[in-house]
């Protein structure tokens, strides 16, 4: 439920949550309501009503909220994906409220337009659909023509990884620093890290084929650890990183948090200061604040860095090493198993990326050498 600061509940929003619960899974409902709660907090901070739609567009509540979101995004206070998702959730609520006749602004709240979207099936059949879009949508655009890996993110260089980890170790919470180290060192998604258990680390076994430690994660693991699409498997973790995580697990800092936790949460590796489980929103918020501080300190590698890029960095490094020692098919199997990719096509993207970036680096080095040669000759002639 969403409750205003003066104690009255936001009835229309809570009716929408019931409507969503009849059609969506609980996680989707919670995500949507959290976005709407963020909008409610902004409305109270601005002393504005949610039905405020004067004739001038710039003064309407939704247009002002859109500007606040884009300003926060540009200031690195929230991620671009968060800005897009929050605006989309708020628009879905207003469309439902208008259809249910729970709001009657007396005029258009915004302008919609119809666009044609063409899709091609796996059999080569084309289909064109008409979809409705709004002028209030905040697009989370990807670079056209750029090479993208899973979820549209890119890895960072080894030097960039060291700079990021060093700044996080020095300026972030101990929990975020360890989470990021695990992201870079094991490729675990943020959702899995928030649900990682101490027993998962303790029960990591040694793989006789590679000599690596491997952790069981997924719904089939004991204890279970959340994964995307409910995939179960074994992920690698280096001995030094596992030792660091286990040392934190027995630290006074964590044990104090564990004492405050509910019985069902005490086995989690990461707990906040109130003994509650970490969630992705809390980590993203801290990362956004850290990014702003890093940019102020001149650590430029943070400019486009988001937590999920740690996973892409791990997978790229693992694929680069695997391709040096194994045939392509075996390298793909190794990385797919380590990253728990449900689709082999996702893993092949890393093969293409490693090959492409290797070729580009060779060409760039050759170009640089040729350019410097021309510069030297030009300087001598002058």
Secondary structure, DSSP 8 states (H G I E B T S, - for coil): --B-TTS-B-HHHHHHHHHHHTTS-HHHHHHHHHHHHHHHHHHHHTT--TT---SSGGGSHHHHHHHHHHHHHHTTSS-HHHHHHHHHHHHHHHHHHHHTTS---SS-SS-EEEEEEEEE-TTS-EEEEEEEEETT-------TT----GGG-----HHHHHHHHHHHHHHS-HHHHHHHHHHHHH---HHHHHT-BHHHHHT-EE-TTT--EEEEEBTTSSS-B--GGG--EEEEE-HHHHHHHHHHHTSHHHHHHHHHS-GGGTTBS-B-TTS-B--HHHHHHHHHHHHHHHHHTT-GGGTT--TTHHHHHHHHHHHHHHHHHS-HHHHHHHHHHHHT-SSHHHHHHHHHHHHHHHHHHHHHHHHHHHHHHHHHHHHHH-
